[in-house]
Amino acid sequence: MRLILLGAPGSGKGTQAQKIEKNFGAMHISTGEIIRENINSKTEIGIKVEKIINQGKLVPDDVIIELVKDILNKPNIKNNFVLDGFPRTIKQAEALDKITQIDKVIFIDTNIDATKDRMLKRRVCPLCGKTYADTLVCPNCNVALVIRSDDNEQTINSRFEVYKSQTSPLIDYYKQKKLLFKVDGNQNIEQVFEQIKCILNEGNI
Ligand SMILES: [Zn+2]
C-alpha cells in the first residue's frame, strides 16, 4: 500500500502512521525524522538544511523532494509506505505524482482552534524538558511545570499558518483525484485508528 497521511499540526499523524506500520507493514516515512537524522549525522544535505532552518526559513521543496525520491526508490519501500509530513505543498504533491502512484490519502480531520489552544497551553518541565498536557508538576523531577516560552508560541502559530496556506489546499487536490478518505480526528487514538483500519481494509491495495 502506498499511503499519505494528511492533517493539521497536533492531529496525531505520526502516531497513526506508526500504528499503520505495525498493523499493515507499510513503512512509516516521516520527512521530519529523516531531516533530523541527516542533520544529526551531518550529511551533506543535513548541513545545508541546518543552515536554512537556523535562518528561520522553510526547507525548500526541491531538497525535500530529492530526499523522498531517494527513499521511495528503495526496493523494499517502493510499494509499501505511509508518508507522514509529505507532501506539504501542491508543488510537492505534483512532484510526488511523477515519482509514484498513491493508493489512498487519509485526512485526519481535527478542530484546528481546539488543537492549537491545547498546544499553546501545554506545559514543559524546566529541568527535564518533557511536555505535559494535564498536570502542573513534573512526575519525574517533582518541580512545577512552566508554560512554553513565547518563542514556542510563535513557532506553534506559524506552523498553523503554514498549514492553512500551504498544506490544506492538498485536501481538494486529492479529493479531485478521488483518493481522499476522511476520518474524524477529534476522538481518541484507538477510535481514530479503527476508522483508518476500515478504510485500509476496503478495496484492494
Ligand atoms: Zn522533569
Boltz pocket constraint, residues with backbone or C-beta under 6 A from the ligand:
constraints:
  - pocket:
      binder: B
      contacts: [[A, 125], [A, 126], [A, 127], [A, 128], [A, 129], [A, 130], [A, 138], [A, 139], [A, 140], [A, 141], [A, 142]]
      max_distance: 6.0
